[in-house]
Amino acid sequence: MLGIRLGLNEYLEECCRVIHDLPFTDIQALSYDLFTAWQAGRFVFVCGNGGAGSTAGHFAEDLLKSTLDPKDYLNNQAKRLKVMSLSENTSAILAWANDEGFERVFVEQLKNFASPGDILIAMSGSGNSKNVLNAVEWANQHQLTTWGLTGYDGGELQTLASRNLHIPVTDMGITQSMHLMVFHWILDDLHSRINLKGRYSTVSAKLEPKLESNQNSNVVQGVE
């Protein structure tokens, strides 16, 4: 909790530093993976605990609705992104937590819904949340693409997930704020690509990743 010892100006300066150092290539690769999931009709699952759980629900809701062009809201033929937050099904979470333990609440839902080729976006600021790790481990074993979104040193999730978006800051609030900010850019990027708007205004343009980089970007498998 950096705000305990930092004044507002110093805190915001730290936020600006973290933004400057974000791994651009990884962010853009996640967006492109979501686009390919939309193309292929794959499911996208999102999970996290606490604030990350709230972000999971927020991102899933945005992807469900705001990837659509408003003119297609009533178009029953419009192709939609299939997305589900595993942090939102209160009854299922309570049932599994009560009967089998909280570490099972995400993975058991995946067993009902997930198929090879789907995507799991797993958020854990510490990278060490056991229920998140269990979901990623199962997803890896069943041919899902797994994304780990972390802060601090990345924890176990950074090595367990097949792809990563790591925010290297030792503050949970800033980590979660960065994840949410990144998600909003990804939403805009997906909307423009799916609906052929802005820099993706032609069919050929939307089919290739448009990558910007900074000195802290990592090359992700499949994206150069």
Secondary structure by P-SEA (a helix, b strand, c coil): cccccccaaaaaaaaaaaaaacaaaaaaaaaaaaaaaaaabbbbbbbbcaaaaaaaaaaaaaaacccccccccccccbbbbbbbbcccaaaaaaaaaaccccccccaaaaaacccccbbbbbbbcccccaaaaaaaaaaaaaccbbbbbbcccccccccccccccccccccaaaaaaaaaaaaaaaaaaaaaaaacccccccaaaaaccccccccccccccccc
